[in-house]
Amino acid sequence: MLKTVLMTLLATATLTVPAAVRAQEAAQPKADAATEKSGYVEAGGINYYYEIHGSGDPLLLLHGGLGSTGMFAPILPQLAANRTVIGVDLQGHGHTALGDRPISLEAIGDDMATVVKALGYDKVDVLGYSFGGGVGFRFAVQHPEAVRRLALVSAGYARDGFYADILAQQAQVGAAMADFMKDTPMYKSYVAEAPKPEDFPRLLDAMGKLMTVDYDYSADVQTLKMPVMLVFGDSDMYRPEHVIKFYQLLGGGLKDAGWMRENLSRNRLAIIPNRTHYDMFFAPELTTTVLPFLNGQTAVKNWDDVVNESQ
Protein backbone atom coordinates (compact mmCIF):
# COMPACT_ATOMS: atom_id res chain seq x y z
CA MET A 1 0.00 0.00 0.00
CA LEU A 2 2.77 2.43 0.93
CA LYS A 3 4.59 1.74 -2.31
CA THR A 4 1.39 2.38 -4.27
CA VAL A 5 0.93 5.71 -2.53
CA LEU A 6 4.53 6.57 -3.30
CA MET A 7 4.27 5.86 -7.00
CA THR A 8 0.99 7.73 -7.42
CA LEU A 9 1.78 10.86 -5.48
CA LEU A 10 5.43 11.86 -5.69
CA ALA A 11 4.97 14.94 -7.79
CA THR A 12 2.33 16.96 -6.10
CA ALA A 13 2.04 20.65 -6.63
CA THR A 14 2.59 23.75 -4.56
CA LEU A 15 3.42 21.77 -1.45
CA THR A 16 4.33 18.37 -2.76
CA VAL A 17 6.77 16.05 -4.32
CA PRO A 18 7.38 16.23 -8.04
CA ALA A 19 7.08 13.45 -10.56
CA ALA A 20 5.87 9.94 -10.98
CA VAL A 21 8.42 7.39 -12.11
CA ARG A 22 7.23 7.32 -15.70
CA ALA A 23 7.41 11.10 -15.88
CA GLN A 24 10.98 11.12 -14.61
CA GLU A 25 11.96 8.47 -17.15
CA ALA A 26 10.29 10.36 -19.99
CA ALA A 27 12.06 13.52 -18.90
CA GLN A 28 15.59 12.28 -19.46
CA PRO A 29 17.41 15.01 -21.42
CA LYS A 30 17.57 14.71 -25.17
CA ALA A 31 19.16 18.12 -25.64
CA ASP A 32 21.27 20.46 -23.60
CA ALA A 33 21.58 24.18 -23.03
CA ALA A 34 25.18 24.84 -22.08
CA THR A 35 25.73 26.04 -18.54
CA GLU A 36 27.32 29.47 -18.70
CA LYS A 37 27.97 29.71 -14.98
CA SER A 38 27.22 27.82 -11.77
CA GLY A 39 27.98 28.19 -8.08
CA TYR A 40 26.47 28.78 -4.67
CA VAL A 41 24.78 31.71 -2.91
CA GLU A 42 24.06 31.69 0.83
CA ALA A 43 20.61 32.91 1.82
CA GLY A 44 18.74 32.39 5.07
CA GLY A 45 21.37 29.95 6.30
CA ILE A 46 20.97 27.75 3.18
CA ASN A 47 23.73 27.44 0.57
CA TYR A 48 21.74 27.49 -2.69
CA TYR A 49 23.20 25.97 -5.84
CA TYR A 50 22.46 27.85 -9.06
CA GLU A 51 23.28 27.47 -12.72
CA ILE A 52 22.87 29.98 -15.52
CA HIS A 53 22.06 29.14 -19.14
CA GLY A 54 21.69 31.29 -22.24
CA SER A 55 21.50 35.06 -22.59
CA GLY A 56 18.78 37.69 -22.69
CA ASP A 57 16.20 38.87 -20.17
CA PRO A 58 16.59 36.99 -16.87
CA LEU A 59 14.20 34.13 -16.05
CA LEU A 60 14.26 32.47 -12.63
CA LEU A 61 13.38 28.78 -13.08
CA LEU A 62 12.10 26.87 -10.05
CA HIS A 63 11.67 23.08 -10.04
CA GLY A 64 9.19 20.73 -8.37
CA GLY A 65 9.57 18.82 -5.12
CA LEU A 66 12.11 15.97 -4.98
CA GLY A 67 13.52 17.29 -8.24
CA SER A 68 16.18 19.78 -9.27
CA THR A 69 16.86 22.20 -12.10
CA GLY A 70 17.83 19.15 -14.16
CA MET A 71 14.22 18.04 -14.42
CA PHE A 72 13.69 20.85 -16.98
CA ALA A 73 16.42 19.49 -19.27
CA PRO A 74 14.01 18.58 -22.13
CA ILE A 75 12.70 22.16 -22.41
CA LEU A 76 15.71 24.12 -21.18
CA PRO A 77 17.17 24.71 -24.68
CA GLN A 78 13.93 26.42 -25.74
CA LEU A 79 13.79 28.52 -22.56
CA ALA A 80 17.43 29.56 -22.88
CA ALA A 81 17.34 30.31 -26.61
CA ASN A 82 16.63 34.00 -25.94
CA ARG A 83 16.72 34.14 -22.15
CA THR A 84 19.22 34.13 -19.32
CA VAL A 85 17.78 31.19 -17.36
CA ILE A 86 18.72 31.10 -13.69
CA GLY A 87 17.99 27.64 -12.33
CA VAL A 88 18.11 27.31 -8.53
CA ASP A 89 18.10 24.02 -6.65
CA LEU A 90 15.72 24.69 -3.75
CA GLN A 91 16.36 23.86 -0.11
CA GLY A 92 17.21 20.19 0.34
CA HIS A 93 17.00 19.48 -3.39
CA GLY A 94 19.61 18.78 -6.03
CA HIS A 95 22.98 20.24 -5.07
CA THR A 96 21.50 22.34 -2.25
CA ALA A 97 21.82 20.86 1.23
CA LEU A 98 18.77 20.47 3.46
CA GLY A 99 20.26 22.09 6.55
CA ASP A 100 18.40 22.24 9.85
CA ARG A 101 15.78 24.86 8.99
CA PRO A 102 12.22 23.65 8.31
CA ILE A 103 11.13 23.89 4.67
CA SER A 104 8.85 26.90 4.30
CA LEU A 105 7.53 28.52 1.14
CA GLU A 106 7.68 31.92 2.78
CA ALA A 107 11.29 31.50 3.91
CA ILE A 108 12.46 30.14 0.55
CA GLY A 109 10.58 32.97 -1.19
CA ASP A 110 12.66 35.45 0.80
CA ASP A 111 15.78 33.46 -0.01
CA MET A 112 15.11 33.76 -3.74
CA ALA A 113 15.14 37.54 -3.44
CA THR A 114 18.58 37.30 -1.83
CA VAL A 115 19.88 34.89 -4.48
CA VAL A 116 18.62 37.01 -7.38
CA LYS A 117 20.14 40.17 -5.95
CA ALA A 118 23.46 38.44 -5.18
CA LEU A 119 23.65 37.33 -8.82
CA GLY A 120 23.27 40.93 -9.95
CA TYR A 121 19.63 41.08 -11.05
CA ASP A 122 17.24 43.78 -9.84
CA LYS A 123 14.17 42.24 -11.48
CA VAL A 124 13.46 38.85 -13.04
CA ASP A 125 10.64 36.95 -14.64
CA VAL A 126 9.72 33.78 -12.74
CA LEU A 127 8.63 30.35 -13.98
CA GLY A 128 7.85 27.91 -11.18
CA TYR A 129 6.44 24.40 -11.36
CA SER A 130 4.60 22.69 -8.49
CA PHE A 131 6.64 23.19 -5.29
CA GLY A 132 8.68 25.72 -7.24
CA GLY A 133 5.45 27.47 -8.20
CA GLY A 134 4.65 27.89 -4.52
CA VAL A 135 8.10 29.36 -3.93
CA GLY A 136 7.73 31.66 -6.94
CA PHE A 137 4.34 32.82 -5.69
CA ARG A 138 5.71 33.70 -2.25
CA PHE A 139 8.71 35.43 -3.83
CA ALA A 140 6.35 37.60 -5.90
CA VAL A 141 4.07 38.39 -2.95
CA GLN A 142 6.90 39.19 -0.54
CA HIS A 143 9.23 40.93 -3.02
CA PRO A 144 7.02 42.34 -5.81
CA GLU A 145 9.65 44.88 -6.78
CA ALA A 146 11.92 42.02 -7.90
CA VAL A 147 9.41 40.21 -10.16
CA ARG A 148 8.42 41.50 -13.60
CA ARG A 149 6.19 38.63 -14.75
CA LEU A 150 5.13 35.46 -12.96
CA ALA A 151 4.19 32.11 -14.54
CA LEU A 152 2.88 29.43 -12.17
CA VAL A 153 2.65 25.89 -13.51
CA SER A 154 0.50 23.28 -11.71
CA ALA A 155 0.49 25.28 -8.48
CA GLY A 156 -2.58 26.32 -6.48
CA TYR A 157 -3.26 29.05 -3.94
CA ALA A 158 -4.82 26.94 -1.16
CA ARG A 159 -4.44 23.43 0.22
CA ASP A 160 -8.08 22.57 -0.37
CA GLY A 161 -7.51 22.94 -4.09
CA PHE A 162 -6.17 19.39 -4.26
CA TYR A 163 -8.45 16.42 -4.84
CA ALA A 164 -9.28 14.67 -1.56
CA ASP A 165 -7.34 11.52 -2.43
CA ILE A 166 -4.20 13.59 -3.10
CA LEU A 167 -4.47 15.16 0.35
CA ALA A 168 -4.71 11.69 1.87
CA GLN A 169 -1.60 10.59 -0.01
CA GLN A 170 0.32 13.69 1.00
CA ALA A 171 -0.37 12.91 4.65
CA GLN A 172 1.68 9.71 4.31
CA VAL A 173 4.87 11.33 3.02
CA GLY A 174 7.78 10.85 5.42
CA ALA A 175 11.04 9.07 6.14
CA ALA A 176 9.30 5.69 6.21
CA MET A 177 9.10 5.89 2.41
CA ALA A 178 12.86 6.12 1.96
CA ASP A 179 13.55 2.39 1.65
CA PHE A 180 10.80 1.97 -0.95
CA MET A 181 12.42 4.64 -3.12
CA LYS A 182 15.90 3.13 -3.48
CA ASP A 183 15.21 1.92 -7.02
CA THR A 184 13.42 5.05 -8.26
CA PRO A 185 14.92 7.74 -10.51
CA MET A 186 14.05 10.30 -7.80
CA TYR A 187 16.29 8.65 -5.23
CA LYS A 188 19.06 7.90 -7.73
CA SER A 189 19.10 11.51 -8.92
CA TYR A 190 19.14 12.75 -5.34
CA VAL A 191 22.13 10.69 -4.23
CA ALA A 192 23.99 11.63 -7.41
CA GLU A 193 23.67 15.37 -6.70
CA ALA A 194 23.07 15.92 -2.99
CA PRO A 195 25.99 17.10 -0.85
CA LYS A 196 24.72 14.80 1.92
CA PRO A 197 22.90 11.81 0.30
CA GLU A 198 22.16 10.38 3.74
CA ASP A 199 19.73 13.28 4.29
CA PHE A 200 17.12 11.76 1.96
CA PRO A 201 14.87 10.42 4.78
CA ARG A 202 15.10 13.82 6.48
CA LEU A 203 14.04 15.51 3.25
CA LEU A 204 10.97 13.26 3.03
CA ASP A 205 10.10 14.17 6.62
CA ALA A 206 10.58 17.87 5.91
CA MET A 207 8.42 17.78 2.80
CA GLY A 208 5.82 15.66 4.59
CA LYS A 209 5.57 18.25 7.37
CA LEU A 210 5.24 21.02 4.82
CA MET A 211 2.32 19.24 3.19
CA THR A 212 0.41 18.99 6.46
CA VAL A 213 0.28 22.77 6.81
CA ASP A 214 -3.12 24.19 5.94
CA TYR A 215 -2.82 27.36 3.89
CA ASP A 216 -4.99 29.75 1.92
CA TYR A 217 -3.22 32.55 0.07
CA SER A 218 -6.34 34.01 -1.55
CA ALA A 219 -5.80 37.40 0.08
CA ASP A 220 -2.21 37.47 -1.15
CA VAL A 221 -3.26 36.57 -4.71
CA GLN A 222 -5.18 39.81 -4.94
CA THR A 223 -2.13 41.88 -3.97
CA LEU A 224 -0.10 40.82 -7.01
CA LYS A 225 0.45 43.76 -9.36
CA MET A 226 2.68 42.12 -11.97
CA PRO A 227 1.16 40.14 -14.87
CA VAL A 228 0.53 36.52 -13.86
CA MET A 229 -0.04 33.41 -15.96
CA LEU A 230 -1.54 30.21 -14.55
CA VAL A 231 -0.84 26.98 -16.41
CA PHE A 232 -2.48 23.64 -15.59
CA GLY A 233 -2.97 20.33 -17.34
CA ASP A 234 -6.54 19.39 -18.13
CA SER A 235 -5.97 16.32 -15.93
CA ASP A 236 -3.95 18.02 -13.20
CA MET A 237 -4.22 17.16 -9.49
CA TYR A 238 -6.13 20.35 -8.73
CA ARG A 239 -9.91 20.54 -8.85
CA PRO A 240 -11.08 22.57 -11.88
CA GLU A 241 -13.12 24.81 -9.57
CA HIS A 242 -9.92 25.78 -7.76
CA VAL A 243 -8.16 26.62 -11.01
CA ILE A 244 -11.00 28.91 -12.12
CA LYS A 245 -11.23 30.56 -8.71
CA PHE A 246 -7.48 31.27 -8.81
CA TYR A 247 -7.89 33.01 -12.15
CA GLN A 248 -10.88 34.97 -10.88
CA LEU A 249 -8.93 36.12 -7.81
CA LEU A 250 -6.43 37.55 -10.28
CA GLY A 251 -9.22 39.50 -11.98
CA GLY A 252 -9.69 37.19 -14.95
CA GLY A 253 -12.78 35.24 -15.94
CA LEU A 254 -15.19 37.78 -14.48
CA LYS A 255 -16.72 39.19 -17.68
CA ASP A 256 -16.45 39.13 -21.44
CA ALA A 257 -13.27 40.70 -22.81
CA GLY A 258 -15.21 42.96 -25.21
CA TRP A 259 -15.26 43.38 -28.98
CA MET A 260 -11.98 45.30 -28.98
CA ARG A 261 -10.52 43.40 -25.97
CA GLU A 262 -11.16 46.47 -23.85
CA ASN A 263 -12.04 44.36 -20.80
CA LEU A 264 -9.24 41.85 -21.27
CA SER A 265 -7.47 40.87 -18.07
CA ARG A 266 -3.72 41.48 -17.97
CA ASN A 267 -3.41 37.97 -16.49
CA ARG A 268 -3.66 34.69 -18.34
CA LEU A 269 -5.00 31.17 -17.81
CA ALA A 270 -3.84 28.20 -19.88
CA ILE A 271 -5.25 24.68 -19.69
CA ILE A 272 -3.03 22.35 -21.71
CA PRO A 273 -4.92 19.35 -23.08
CA ASN A 274 -3.75 15.78 -22.57
CA ARG A 275 -1.42 16.78 -19.75
CA THR A 276 -1.25 15.76 -16.08
CA HIS A 277 0.65 17.11 -13.12
CA TYR A 278 3.27 14.44 -13.68
CA ASP A 279 4.27 15.38 -17.21
CA MET A 280 3.70 19.14 -17.32
CA PHE A 281 7.26 20.15 -16.53
CA PHE A 282 8.75 18.65 -19.69
CA ALA A 283 5.80 19.24 -22.07
CA PRO A 284 6.87 20.96 -25.31
CA GLU A 285 3.58 22.87 -25.16
CA LEU A 286 4.70 24.48 -21.91
CA THR A 287 7.40 26.57 -23.57
CA THR A 288 5.16 27.70 -26.44
CA THR A 289 2.53 28.65 -23.87
CA VAL A 290 4.61 30.60 -21.36
CA LEU A 291 7.28 32.27 -23.49
CA PRO A 292 4.96 34.68 -25.36
CA PHE A 293 3.52 35.74 -22.00
CA LEU A 294 6.93 36.14 -20.37
CA ASN A 295 8.09 38.10 -23.41
CA GLY A 296 5.14 40.47 -23.08
CA GLN A 297 3.60 39.51 -26.41
CA THR A 298 -0.07 40.44 -26.15
CA ALA A 299 -1.02 41.73 -29.62
CA VAL A 300 -3.27 39.49 -31.71
CA LYS A 301 -5.23 40.01 -34.89
CA ASN A 302 -8.87 41.00 -34.59
CA TRP A 303 -11.70 40.10 -36.94
CA ASP A 304 -11.28 43.32 -38.92
CA ASP A 305 -7.64 42.43 -39.57
CA VAL A 306 -8.56 39.01 -40.84
CA VAL A 307 -11.32 40.35 -43.12
CA ASN A 308 -9.07 43.11 -44.50
CA GLU A 309 -6.26 40.67 -45.23
CA SER A 310 -8.65 38.42 -47.16
CA GLN A 311 -9.86 41.21 -49.44
Disulfide bonds with the S-S distance in Angstrom:
none
